[in-house]
Amino acid sequence: MSWLVRIPADVEQDDRIVGRFTARQVTILGGTAALVYGAYLVAGEHIGLLVFAAGALPVATAGLLLAIGRRDGVPLDRYLLAALRHLVSPKALTSSAEQAPGAPAWVAARSGARPAPLRLPARGVIGDGLIDLGPDGVAAVAEVSTVSFALRTPEEQDALVATFGRWLNSLSGPAQILLRAQRVDLAPTIGQLMEGAGGLAHPALRAAAHEHAEFLADLSARHDLLRRQVLLVVREPSSGGQDAAAARALRRVEEATRLLSACGVMVRLLNAEAAGVVLASCFDPAAPPLPADQLAEPNEVITRRDSQ
Protein backbone atom coordinates (compact mmCIF):
# COMPACT_ATOMS: atom_id res chain seq x y z
CA MET A 1 0.00 0.00 0.00
CA SER A 2 1.26 3.46 -0.87
CA TRP A 3 1.45 6.01 1.89
CA LEU A 4 2.00 9.76 2.03
CA VAL A 5 4.36 11.65 4.29
CA ARG A 6 3.68 15.37 4.78
CA ILE A 7 6.93 17.33 4.94
CA PRO A 8 6.76 21.06 5.72
CA ALA A 9 8.13 23.36 3.03
CA ASP A 10 10.37 25.12 5.55
CA VAL A 11 11.82 22.61 8.00
CA GLU A 12 13.63 25.43 9.84
CA GLN A 13 10.43 27.41 10.47
CA ASP A 14 10.18 28.78 14.01
CA ASP A 15 7.72 27.11 16.36
CA ARG A 16 4.52 29.01 17.16
CA ILE A 17 3.90 29.26 20.88
CA VAL A 18 0.98 31.72 21.18
CA GLY A 19 -1.56 31.48 18.38
CA ARG A 20 0.29 32.16 15.14
CA PHE A 21 3.11 34.07 16.84
CA THR A 22 6.58 32.68 17.43
CA ALA A 23 8.70 33.23 20.51
CA ARG A 24 10.57 36.06 18.76
CA GLN A 25 7.32 37.84 17.85
CA VAL A 26 5.90 37.39 21.36
CA THR A 27 9.09 38.87 22.83
CA ILE A 28 8.94 41.92 20.54
CA LEU A 29 5.23 42.50 21.16
CA GLY A 30 5.60 41.96 24.91
CA GLY A 31 8.59 44.31 25.08
CA THR A 32 6.71 46.98 23.14
CA ALA A 33 3.66 46.64 25.40
CA ALA A 34 5.85 46.82 28.51
CA LEU A 35 7.60 49.92 27.17
CA VAL A 36 4.32 51.69 26.43
CA TYR A 37 2.84 50.70 29.80
CA GLY A 38 5.96 51.83 31.67
CA ALA A 39 5.89 55.16 29.87
CA TYR A 40 2.23 55.56 30.82
CA LEU A 41 2.97 54.89 34.49
CA VAL A 42 5.71 57.51 34.45
CA ALA A 43 4.13 60.25 32.31
CA GLY A 44 0.45 59.35 32.19
CA GLU A 45 -0.48 61.51 35.17
CA HIS A 46 1.33 64.59 33.83
CA ILE A 47 -0.02 64.69 30.29
CA GLY A 48 -3.41 64.07 28.80
CA LEU A 49 -4.53 60.67 27.56
CA LEU A 50 -4.88 61.86 23.96
CA VAL A 51 -1.38 63.36 23.98
CA PHE A 52 0.07 60.16 25.42
CA ALA A 53 -1.80 58.05 22.83
CA ALA A 54 -0.46 60.22 20.02
CA GLY A 55 3.08 59.73 21.29
CA ALA A 56 2.68 56.00 21.98
CA LEU A 57 1.07 55.21 18.61
CA PRO A 58 4.34 55.39 16.59
CA VAL A 59 6.11 53.21 19.15
CA ALA A 60 3.34 50.60 19.11
CA THR A 61 3.22 50.67 15.31
CA ALA A 62 6.99 50.19 15.06
CA GLY A 63 6.86 47.23 17.45
CA LEU A 64 4.00 45.66 15.51
CA LEU A 65 5.86 46.06 12.20
CA LEU A 66 9.03 44.60 13.69
CA ALA A 67 7.08 41.59 14.95
CA ILE A 68 5.01 40.70 11.88
CA GLY A 69 6.74 42.57 9.03
CA ARG A 70 8.93 40.81 6.46
CA ARG A 71 11.24 42.00 3.68
CA ASP A 72 12.39 39.59 0.96
CA GLY A 73 11.25 36.67 3.11
CA VAL A 74 13.32 37.84 6.12
CA PRO A 75 11.69 39.05 9.37
CA LEU A 76 11.88 42.81 9.58
CA ASP A 77 13.82 42.91 12.86
CA ARG A 78 16.53 40.62 11.47
CA TYR A 79 16.56 42.61 8.24
CA LEU A 80 17.14 45.87 10.13
CA LEU A 81 19.87 44.29 12.27
CA ALA A 82 21.60 43.03 9.13
CA ALA A 83 21.31 46.51 7.55
CA LEU A 84 22.78 48.11 10.70
CA ARG A 85 25.61 45.57 10.76
CA HIS A 86 26.29 46.34 7.10
CA LEU A 87 26.43 50.10 7.78
CA VAL A 88 28.97 49.82 10.61
CA SER A 89 31.13 47.13 8.98
CA PRO A 90 34.10 48.10 6.78
CA LYS A 91 33.40 48.15 3.05
CA ALA A 92 36.99 47.83 1.79
CA LEU A 93 38.15 44.26 2.41
CA THR A 94 41.31 42.39 1.53
CA SER A 95 42.14 38.69 1.46
CA SER A 96 45.20 39.28 3.64
CA ALA A 97 44.99 37.88 7.15
CA GLU A 98 46.25 41.14 8.64
CA GLN A 99 44.85 44.63 8.37
CA ALA A 100 46.46 46.66 5.62
CA PRO A 101 48.90 49.31 6.89
CA GLY A 102 48.12 52.96 6.36
CA ALA A 103 49.73 55.12 3.73
CA PRO A 104 53.13 56.67 4.58
CA ALA A 105 53.18 60.22 5.86
CA TRP A 106 54.97 61.51 2.77
CA VAL A 107 52.17 60.31 0.45
CA ALA A 108 49.70 63.07 -0.31
CA ALA A 109 46.69 60.78 -0.28
CA ARG A 110 43.26 61.33 1.12
CA SER A 111 42.92 59.67 4.50
CA GLY A 112 40.21 57.08 4.81
CA ALA A 113 39.32 53.77 6.29
CA ARG A 114 41.98 51.14 5.77
CA PRO A 115 40.99 47.82 4.18
CA ALA A 116 39.97 45.22 6.75
CA PRO A 117 40.62 41.47 6.49
CA LEU A 118 37.99 39.55 4.56
CA ARG A 119 36.60 36.87 6.87
CA LEU A 120 35.19 33.96 4.88
CA PRO A 121 33.66 30.80 6.34
CA ALA A 122 35.87 28.68 4.07
CA ARG A 123 39.64 28.82 4.48
CA GLY A 124 40.37 26.74 1.38
CA VAL A 125 40.31 23.24 -0.10
CA ILE A 126 42.46 20.81 1.85
CA GLY A 127 41.73 17.63 -0.12
CA ASP A 128 39.42 15.93 -2.55
CA GLY A 129 36.02 17.42 -1.79
CA LEU A 130 37.15 18.66 1.64
CA ILE A 131 36.77 22.33 2.57
CA ASP A 132 38.54 23.78 5.58
CA LEU A 133 36.08 25.80 7.67
CA GLY A 134 38.60 26.83 10.31
CA PRO A 135 37.12 26.64 13.82
CA ASP A 136 33.83 25.31 12.38
CA GLY A 137 35.44 22.06 11.22
CA VAL A 138 35.56 20.42 7.81
CA ALA A 139 32.92 20.08 5.08
CA ALA A 140 32.88 17.38 2.41
CA VAL A 141 31.19 18.11 -0.93
CA ALA A 142 29.88 15.37 -3.24
CA GLU A 143 27.88 15.50 -6.45
CA VAL A 144 24.65 13.48 -6.43
CA SER A 145 22.69 12.11 -9.36
CA THR A 146 18.89 12.12 -9.50
CA VAL A 147 16.17 9.56 -10.19
CA SER A 148 12.72 9.97 -11.71
CA PHE A 149 10.23 9.53 -8.88
CA ALA A 150 7.03 10.18 -10.86
CA LEU A 151 7.74 7.42 -13.40
CA ARG A 152 8.07 4.74 -10.73
CA THR A 153 5.31 2.43 -9.59
CA PRO A 154 3.81 2.93 -6.11
CA GLU A 155 5.83 -0.01 -4.79
CA GLU A 156 9.03 1.44 -6.22
CA GLN A 157 8.20 4.86 -4.81
CA ASP A 158 7.72 3.33 -1.36
CA ALA A 159 11.09 1.62 -1.67
CA LEU A 160 12.78 4.90 -2.68
CA VAL A 161 11.22 6.76 0.25
CA ALA A 162 12.23 4.00 2.67
CA THR A 163 15.82 4.00 1.39
CA PHE A 164 16.04 7.77 1.65
CA GLY A 165 14.56 7.60 5.15
CA ARG A 166 17.22 5.09 6.21
CA TRP A 167 19.91 7.52 5.07
CA LEU A 168 18.26 10.38 6.98
CA ASN A 169 18.06 8.24 10.12
CA SER A 170 21.76 7.37 9.80
CA LEU A 171 22.90 11.00 9.86
CA SER A 172 25.19 11.75 12.78
CA GLY A 173 25.89 15.39 11.95
CA PRO A 174 24.78 18.36 9.83
CA ALA A 175 24.07 17.64 6.15
CA GLN A 176 22.76 19.82 3.34
CA ILE A 177 21.31 19.01 -0.08
CA LEU A 178 22.08 21.93 -2.37
CA LEU A 179 20.47 22.41 -5.81
CA ARG A 180 22.44 24.73 -8.09
CA ALA A 181 21.56 26.06 -11.54
CA GLN A 182 24.61 26.57 -13.74
CA ARG A 183 25.00 28.16 -17.14
CA VAL A 184 25.89 25.77 -19.94
CA ASP A 185 28.56 26.86 -22.42
CA LEU A 186 28.11 24.98 -25.71
CA ALA A 187 31.16 26.58 -27.37
CA PRO A 188 33.52 23.65 -26.62
CA THR A 189 30.95 21.13 -27.89
CA ILE A 190 30.36 23.13 -31.06
CA GLY A 191 34.10 23.41 -31.62
CA GLN A 192 34.57 19.65 -31.25
CA LEU A 193 31.75 19.00 -33.72
CA MET A 194 33.23 21.35 -36.33
CA GLU A 195 36.71 19.96 -35.82
CA GLY A 196 35.62 16.34 -36.00
CA ALA A 197 33.32 16.83 -38.97
CA GLY A 198 36.25 17.04 -41.38
CA GLY A 199 37.41 13.53 -40.50
CA LEU A 200 34.09 11.81 -41.19
CA ALA A 201 34.08 9.41 -44.11
CA HIS A 202 30.72 10.15 -45.69
CA PRO A 203 29.55 13.58 -46.90
CA ALA A 204 26.14 13.02 -45.33
CA LEU A 205 27.77 12.55 -41.93
CA ARG A 206 29.78 15.74 -42.38
CA ALA A 207 26.63 17.64 -43.37
CA ALA A 208 24.77 16.24 -40.34
CA ALA A 209 27.63 17.28 -38.02
CA HIS A 210 27.65 20.83 -39.42
CA GLU A 211 23.87 21.04 -39.19
CA HIS A 212 23.90 19.89 -35.56
CA ALA A 213 26.63 22.42 -34.74
CA GLU A 214 24.54 25.20 -36.30
CA PHE A 215 21.52 24.03 -34.30
CA LEU A 216 23.51 24.17 -31.03
CA ALA A 217 24.89 27.62 -31.88
CA ASP A 218 21.39 28.93 -32.61
CA LEU A 219 20.05 27.33 -29.42
CA SER A 220 22.82 28.92 -27.35
CA ALA A 221 22.21 32.33 -28.94
CA ARG A 222 18.44 32.37 -28.38
CA HIS A 223 18.19 30.84 -24.91
CA ASP A 224 19.95 30.94 -21.55
CA LEU A 225 20.87 27.29 -21.13
CA LEU A 226 21.06 25.97 -17.58
CA ARG A 227 21.98 22.66 -16.03
CA ARG A 228 21.00 21.50 -12.58
CA GLN A 229 23.61 20.24 -10.18
CA VAL A 230 22.77 18.51 -6.90
CA LEU A 231 25.42 18.66 -4.18
CA LEU A 232 25.55 16.83 -0.87
CA VAL A 233 27.49 18.73 1.81
CA VAL A 234 28.29 17.16 5.17
CA ARG A 235 30.05 18.99 7.97
CA GLU A 236 32.04 17.70 10.90
CA PRO A 237 33.23 19.80 13.85
CA SER A 238 36.93 20.25 14.49
CA SER A 239 36.89 18.24 17.72
CA GLY A 240 39.90 15.95 17.74
CA GLY A 241 41.74 17.96 15.09
CA GLN A 242 41.23 18.71 11.41
CA ASP A 243 42.52 15.30 10.33
CA ALA A 244 39.99 13.49 12.50
CA ALA A 245 37.19 15.75 11.26
CA ALA A 246 38.22 15.12 7.65
CA ALA A 247 38.21 11.35 8.24
CA ARG A 248 34.73 11.49 9.76
CA ALA A 249 33.41 13.61 6.89
CA LEU A 250 34.80 11.18 4.29
CA ARG A 251 33.30 8.27 6.19
CA ARG A 252 29.87 9.92 6.15
CA VAL A 253 30.13 10.45 2.39
CA GLU A 254 30.99 6.77 1.98
CA GLU A 255 27.93 5.83 4.05
CA ALA A 256 25.73 8.06 1.88
CA THR A 257 27.21 6.45 -1.24
CA ARG A 258 26.43 2.98 0.05
CA LEU A 259 22.90 3.72 1.29
CA LEU A 260 21.72 5.89 -1.61
CA SER A 261 23.04 3.48 -4.23
CA ALA A 262 20.17 1.16 -3.28
CA CYS A 263 17.70 3.59 -4.88
CA GLY A 264 19.82 4.33 -7.95
CA VAL A 265 21.35 7.58 -6.69
CA MET A 266 25.06 7.88 -7.38
CA VAL A 267 27.19 9.94 -4.97
CA ARG A 268 30.58 11.10 -6.27
CA LEU A 269 33.03 12.98 -4.07
CA LEU A 270 34.35 16.10 -5.81
CA ASN A 271 38.07 16.39 -6.36
CA ALA A 272 40.06 19.42 -5.21
CA GLU A 273 39.70 21.23 -8.54
CA ALA A 274 35.92 20.76 -8.74
CA ALA A 275 35.48 21.82 -5.10
CA GLY A 276 37.50 24.98 -5.79
CA VAL A 277 35.33 25.79 -8.81
CA VAL A 278 32.17 25.37 -6.68
CA LEU A 279 33.53 27.76 -4.05
CA ALA A 280 34.55 30.31 -6.68
CA SER A 281 31.12 30.18 -8.35
CA CYS A 282 29.43 31.05 -5.04
CA PHE A 283 30.83 34.59 -5.29
CA ASP A 284 29.38 35.15 -8.79
CA PRO A 285 26.74 32.51 -9.63
CA ALA A 286 25.79 34.21 -12.92
CA ALA A 287 29.31 34.09 -14.34
CA PRO A 288 30.56 31.03 -16.25
CA PRO A 289 32.74 28.71 -14.14
CA LEU A 290 36.47 29.37 -14.39
CA PRO A 291 39.07 26.61 -14.67
CA ALA A 292 41.11 25.98 -11.57
CA ASP A 293 44.32 27.24 -13.21
CA GLN A 294 42.72 30.69 -13.66
CA LEU A 295 41.85 31.14 -9.99
CA ALA A 296 44.14 33.39 -7.95
CA GLU A 297 45.89 32.11 -4.86
CA PRO A 298 44.97 33.73 -1.49
CA ASN A 299 48.14 35.90 -1.39
CA GLU A 300 48.51 36.42 -5.15
CA VAL A 301 48.32 39.91 -6.61
CA ILE A 302 45.46 40.21 -9.12
CA THR A 303 46.35 42.24 -12.20
CA ARG A 304 44.41 43.31 -15.27
CA ARG A 305 45.23 41.91 -18.69
CA ASP A 306 43.81 43.57 -21.78
CA SER A 307 42.27 41.22 -24.33
CA GLN A 308 43.95 41.32 -27.72
LUMMI-901516 format. One record per residue (C-alpha): residue number from 0; residue in three letters; chain; x, y, z. Coordinates in nm, 2 decimals. Layout:
N
num;residu;chaine;x;y;z
NUM;ALA;A;X;Y;Z
...
# end
This chain:
308
num;residu;chaine;x;y;z
0;MET;A;0.00;0.00;0.00
1;SER;A;0.13;0.35;-0.09
2;TRP;A;0.14;0.60;0.19
3;LEU;A;0.20;0.98;0.20
4;VAL;A;0.44;1.17;0.43
5;ARG;A;0.37;1.54;0.48
6;ILE;A;0.69;1.73;0.49
7;PRO;A;0.68;2.11;0.57
8;ALA;A;0.81;2.34;0.30
9;ASP;A;1.04;2.51;0.55
10;VAL;A;1.18;2.26;0.80
11;GLU;A;1.36;2.54;0.98
12;GLN;A;1.04;2.74;1.05
13;ASP;A;1.02;2.88;1.40
14;ASP;A;0.77;2.71;1.64
15;ARG;A;0.45;2.90;1.72
16;ILE;A;0.39;2.93;2.09
17;VAL;A;0.10;3.17;2.12
18;GLY;A;-0.16;3.15;1.84
19;ARG;A;0.03;3.22;1.51
20;PHE;A;0.31;3.41;1.68
21;THR;A;0.66;3.27;1.74
22;ALA;A;0.87;3.32;2.05
23;ARG;A;1.06;3.61;1.88
24;GLN;A;0.73;3.78;1.79
25;VAL;A;0.59;3.74;2.14
26;THR;A;0.91;3.89;2.28
27;ILE;A;0.89;4.19;2.05
28;LEU;A;0.52;4.25;2.12
29;GLY;A;0.56;4.20;2.49
30;GLY;A;0.86;4.43;2.51
31;THR;A;0.67;4.70;2.31
32;ALA;A;0.37;4.66;2.54
33;ALA;A;0.59;4.68;2.85
34;LEU;A;0.76;4.99;2.72
35;VAL;A;0.43;5.17;2.64
36;TYR;A;0.28;5.07;2.98
37;GLY;A;0.60;5.18;3.17
38;ALA;A;0.59;5.52;2.99
39;TYR;A;0.22;5.56;3.08
40;LEU;A;0.30;5.49;3.45
41;VAL;A;0.57;5.75;3.44
42;ALA;A;0.41;6.02;3.23
43;GLY;A;0.05;5.93;3.22
44;GLU;A;-0.05;6.15;3.52
45;HIS;A;0.13;6.46;3.38
46;ILE;A;0.00;6.47;3.03
47;GLY;A;-0.34;6.41;2.88
48;LEU;A;-0.45;6.07;2.76
49;LEU;A;-0.49;6.19;2.40
50;VAL;A;-0.14;6.34;2.40
51;PHE;A;0.01;6.02;2.54
52;ALA;A;-0.18;5.81;2.28
53;ALA;A;-0.05;6.02;2.00
54;GLY;A;0.31;5.97;2.13
55;ALA;A;0.27;5.60;2.20
56;LEU;A;0.11;5.52;1.86
57;PRO;A;0.43;5.54;1.66
58;VAL;A;0.61;5.32;1.92
59;ALA;A;0.33;5.06;1.91
60;THR;A;0.32;5.07;1.53
61;ALA;A;0.70;5.02;1.51
62;GLY;A;0.69;4.72;1.75
63;LEU;A;0.40;4.57;1.55
64;LEU;A;0.59;4.61;1.22
65;LEU;A;0.90;4.46;1.37
66;ALA;A;0.71;4.16;1.49
67;ILE;A;0.50;4.07;1.19
68;GLY;A;0.67;4.26;0.90
69;ARG;A;0.89;4.08;0.65
70;ARG;A;1.12;4.20;0.37
71;ASP;A;1.24;3.96;0.10
72;GLY;A;1.13;3.67;0.31
73;VAL;A;1.33;3.78;0.61
74;PRO;A;1.17;3.90;0.94
75;LEU;A;1.19;4.28;0.96
76;ASP;A;1.38;4.29;1.29
77;ARG;A;1.65;4.06;1.15
78;TYR;A;1.66;4.26;0.82
79;LEU;A;1.71;4.59;1.01
80;LEU;A;1.99;4.43;1.23
81;ALA;A;2.16;4.30;0.91
82;ALA;A;2.13;4.65;0.76
83;LEU;A;2.28;4.81;1.07
84;ARG;A;2.56;4.56;1.08
85;HIS;A;2.63;4.63;0.71
86;LEU;A;2.64;5.01;0.78
87;VAL;A;2.90;4.98;1.06
88;SER;A;3.11;4.71;0.90
89;PRO;A;3.41;4.81;0.68
90;LYS;A;3.34;4.81;0.31
91;ALA;A;3.70;4.78;0.18
92;LEU;A;3.81;4.43;0.24
93;THR;A;4.13;4.24;0.15
94;SER;A;4.21;3.87;0.15
95;SER;A;4.52;3.93;0.36
96;ALA;A;4.50;3.79;0.71
97;GLU;A;4.63;4.11;0.86
98;GLN;A;4.49;4.46;0.84
99;ALA;A;4.65;4.67;0.56
100;PRO;A;4.89;4.93;0.69
101;GLY;A;4.81;5.30;0.64
102;ALA;A;4.97;5.51;0.37
103;PRO;A;5.31;5.67;0.46
104;ALA;A;5.32;6.02;0.59
105;TRP;A;5.50;6.15;0.28
106;VAL;A;5.22;6.03;0.04
107;ALA;A;4.97;6.31;-0.03
108;ALA;A;4.67;6.08;-0.03
109;ARG;A;4.33;6.13;0.11
110;SER;A;4.29;5.97;0.45
111;GLY;A;4.02;5.71;0.48
112;ALA;A;3.93;5.38;0.63
113;ARG;A;4.20;5.11;0.58
114;PRO;A;4.10;4.78;0.42
115;ALA;A;4.00;4.52;0.68
116;PRO;A;4.06;4.15;0.65
117;LEU;A;3.80;3.95;0.46
118;ARG;A;3.66;3.69;0.69
119;LEU;A;3.52;3.40;0.49
120;PRO;A;3.37;3.08;0.63
121;ALA;A;3.59;2.87;0.41
122;ARG;A;3.96;2.88;0.45
123;GLY;A;4.04;2.67;0.14
124;VAL;A;4.03;2.32;-0.01
125;ILE;A;4.25;2.08;0.18
126;GLY;A;4.17;1.76;-0.01
127;ASP;A;3.94;1.59;-0.26
128;GLY;A;3.60;1.74;-0.18
129;LEU;A;3.72;1.87;0.16
130;ILE;A;3.68;2.23;0.26
131;ASP;A;3.85;2.38;0.56
132;LEU;A;3.61;2.58;0.77
133;GLY;A;3.86;2.68;1.03
134;PRO;A;3.71;2.66;1.38
135;ASP;A;3.38;2.53;1.24
136;GLY;A;3.54;2.21;1.12
137;VAL;A;3.56;2.04;0.78
138;ALA;A;3.29;2.01;0.51
139;ALA;A;3.29;1.74;0.24
140;VAL;A;3.12;1.81;-0.09
141;ALA;A;2.99;1.54;-0.32
142;GLU;A;2.79;1.55;-0.65
143;VAL;A;2.47;1.35;-0.64
144;SER;A;2.27;1.21;-0.94
145;THR;A;1.89;1.21;-0.95
146;VAL;A;1.62;0.96;-1.02
147;SER;A;1.27;1.00;-1.17
148;PHE;A;1.02;0.95;-0.89
149;ALA;A;0.70;1.02;-1.09
150;LEU;A;0.77;0.74;-1.34
151;ARG;A;0.81;0.47;-1.07
152;THR;A;0.53;0.24;-0.96
153;PRO;A;0.38;0.29;-0.61
154;GLU;A;0.58;0.00;-0.48
155;GLU;A;0.90;0.14;-0.62
156;GLN;A;0.82;0.49;-0.48
157;ASP;A;0.77;0.33;-0.14
158;ALA;A;1.11;0.16;-0.17
159;LEU;A;1.28;0.49;-0.27
160;VAL;A;1.12;0.68;0.02
161;ALA;A;1.22;0.40;0.27
162;THR;A;1.58;0.40;0.14
163;PHE;A;1.60;0.78;0.16
164;GLY;A;1.46;0.76;0.51
165;ARG;A;1.72;0.51;0.62
166;TRP;A;1.99;0.75;0.51
167;LEU;A;1.83;1.04;0.70
168;ASN;A;1.81;0.82;1.01
169;SER;A;2.18;0.74;0.98
170;LEU;A;2.29;1.10;0.99
171;SER;A;2.52;1.17;1.28
172;GLY;A;2.59;1.54;1.19
173;PRO;A;2.48;1.84;0.98
174;ALA;A;2.41;1.76;0.62
175;GLN;A;2.28;1.98;0.33
176;ILE;A;2.13;1.90;-0.01
177;LEU;A;2.21;2.19;-0.24
178;LEU;A;2.05;2.24;-0.58
179;ARG;A;2.24;2.47;-0.81
180;ALA;A;2.16;2.61;-1.15
181;GLN;A;2.46;2.66;-1.37
182;ARG;A;2.50;2.82;-1.71
183;VAL;A;2.59;2.58;-1.99
184;ASP;A;2.86;2.69;-2.24
185;LEU;A;2.81;2.50;-2.57
186;ALA;A;3.12;2.66;-2.74
187;PRO;A;3.35;2.36;-2.66
188;THR;A;3.09;2.11;-2.79
189;ILE;A;3.04;2.31;-3.11
190;GLY;A;3.41;2.34;-3.16
191;GLN;A;3.46;1.97;-3.13
192;LEU;A;3.18;1.90;-3.37
193;MET;A;3.32;2.13;-3.63
194;GLU;A;3.67;2.00;-3.58
195;GLY;A;3.56;1.63;-3.60
196;ALA;A;3.33;1.68;-3.90
197;GLY;A;3.63;1.70;-4.14
198;GLY;A;3.74;1.35;-4.05
199;LEU;A;3.41;1.18;-4.12
200;ALA;A;3.41;0.94;-4.41
201;HIS;A;3.07;1.01;-4.57
202;PRO;A;2.96;1.36;-4.69
203;ALA;A;2.61;1.30;-4.53
204;LEU;A;2.78;1.26;-4.19
205;ARG;A;2.98;1.57;-4.24
206;ALA;A;2.66;1.76;-4.34
207;ALA;A;2.48;1.62;-4.03
208;ALA;A;2.76;1.73;-3.80
209;HIS;A;2.77;2.08;-3.94
210;GLU;A;2.39;2.10;-3.92
211;HIS;A;2.39;1.99;-3.56
212;ALA;A;2.66;2.24;-3.47
213;GLU;A;2.45;2.52;-3.63
214;PHE;A;2.15;2.40;-3.43
215;LEU;A;2.35;2.42;-3.10
216;ALA;A;2.49;2.76;-3.19
217;ASP;A;2.14;2.89;-3.26
218;LEU;A;2.00;2.73;-2.94
219;SER;A;2.28;2.89;-2.73
220;ALA;A;2.22;3.23;-2.89
221;ARG;A;1.84;3.24;-2.84
222;HIS;A;1.82;3.08;-2.49
223;ASP;A;1.99;3.09;-2.16
224;LEU;A;2.09;2.73;-2.11
225;LEU;A;2.11;2.60;-1.76
226;ARG;A;2.20;2.27;-1.60
227;ARG;A;2.10;2.15;-1.26
228;GLN;A;2.36;2.02;-1.02
229;VAL;A;2.28;1.85;-0.69
230;LEU;A;2.54;1.87;-0.42
231;LEU;A;2.55;1.68;-0.09
232;VAL;A;2.75;1.87;0.18
233;VAL;A;2.83;1.72;0.52
234;ARG;A;3.01;1.90;0.80
235;GLU;A;3.20;1.77;1.09
236;PRO;A;3.32;1.98;1.39
237;SER;A;3.69;2.03;1.45
238;SER;A;3.69;1.82;1.77
239;GLY;A;3.99;1.60;1.77
240;GLY;A;4.17;1.80;1.51
241;GLN;A;4.12;1.87;1.14
242;ASP;A;4.25;1.53;1.03
243;ALA;A;4.00;1.35;1.25
244;ALA;A;3.72;1.58;1.13
245;ALA;A;3.82;1.51;0.76
246;ALA;A;3.82;1.14;0.82
247;ARG;A;3.47;1.15;0.98
248;ALA;A;3.34;1.36;0.69
249;LEU;A;3.48;1.12;0.43
250;ARG;A;3.33;0.83;0.62
251;ARG;A;2.99;0.99;0.61
252;VAL;A;3.01;1.04;0.24
253;GLU;A;3.10;0.68;0.20
254;GLU;A;2.79;0.58;0.41
255;ALA;A;2.57;0.81;0.19
256;THR;A;2.72;0.64;-0.12
257;ARG;A;2.64;0.30;0.01
258;LEU;A;2.29;0.37;0.13
259;LEU;A;2.17;0.59;-0.16
260;SER;A;2.30;0.35;-0.42
261;ALA;A;2.02;0.12;-0.33
262;CYS;A;1.77;0.36;-0.49
263;GLY;A;1.98;0.43;-0.80
264;VAL;A;2.14;0.76;-0.67
265;MET;A;2.51;0.79;-0.74
266;VAL;A;2.72;0.99;-0.50
267;ARG;A;3.06;1.11;-0.63
268;LEU;A;3.30;1.30;-0.41
269;LEU;A;3.43;1.61;-0.58
270;ASN;A;3.81;1.64;-0.64
271;ALA;A;4.01;1.94;-0.52
272;GLU;A;3.97;2.12;-0.85
273;ALA;A;3.59;2.08;-0.87
274;ALA;A;3.55;2.18;-0.51
275;GLY;A;3.75;2.50;-0.58
276;VAL;A;3.53;2.58;-0.88
277;VAL;A;3.22;2.54;-0.67
278;LEU;A;3.35;2.78;-0.40
279;ALA;A;3.45;3.03;-0.67
280;SER;A;3.11;3.02;-0.84
281;CYS;A;2.94;3.10;-0.50
282;PHE;A;3.08;3.46;-0.53
283;ASP;A;2.94;3.51;-0.88
284;PRO;A;2.67;3.25;-0.96
285;ALA;A;2.58;3.42;-1.29
286;ALA;A;2.93;3.41;-1.43
287;PRO;A;3.06;3.10;-1.62
288;PRO;A;3.27;2.87;-1.41
289;LEU;A;3.65;2.94;-1.44
290;PRO;A;3.91;2.66;-1.47
291;ALA;A;4.11;2.60;-1.16
292;ASP;A;4.43;2.72;-1.32
293;GLN;A;4.27;3.07;-1.37
294;LEU;A;4.18;3.11;-1.00
295;ALA;A;4.41;3.34;-0.80
296;GLU;A;4.59;3.21;-0.49
297;PRO;A;4.50;3.37;-0.15
298;ASN;A;4.81;3.59;-0.14
299;GLU;A;4.85;3.64;-0.52
300;VAL;A;4.83;3.99;-0.66
301;ILE;A;4.55;4.02;-0.91
302;THR;A;4.64;4.22;-1.22
303;ARG;A;4.44;4.33;-1.53
304;ARG;A;4.52;4.19;-1.87
305;ASP;A;4.38;4.36;-2.18
306;SER;A;4.23;4.12;-2.43
307;GLN;A;4.39;4.13;-2.77
# end
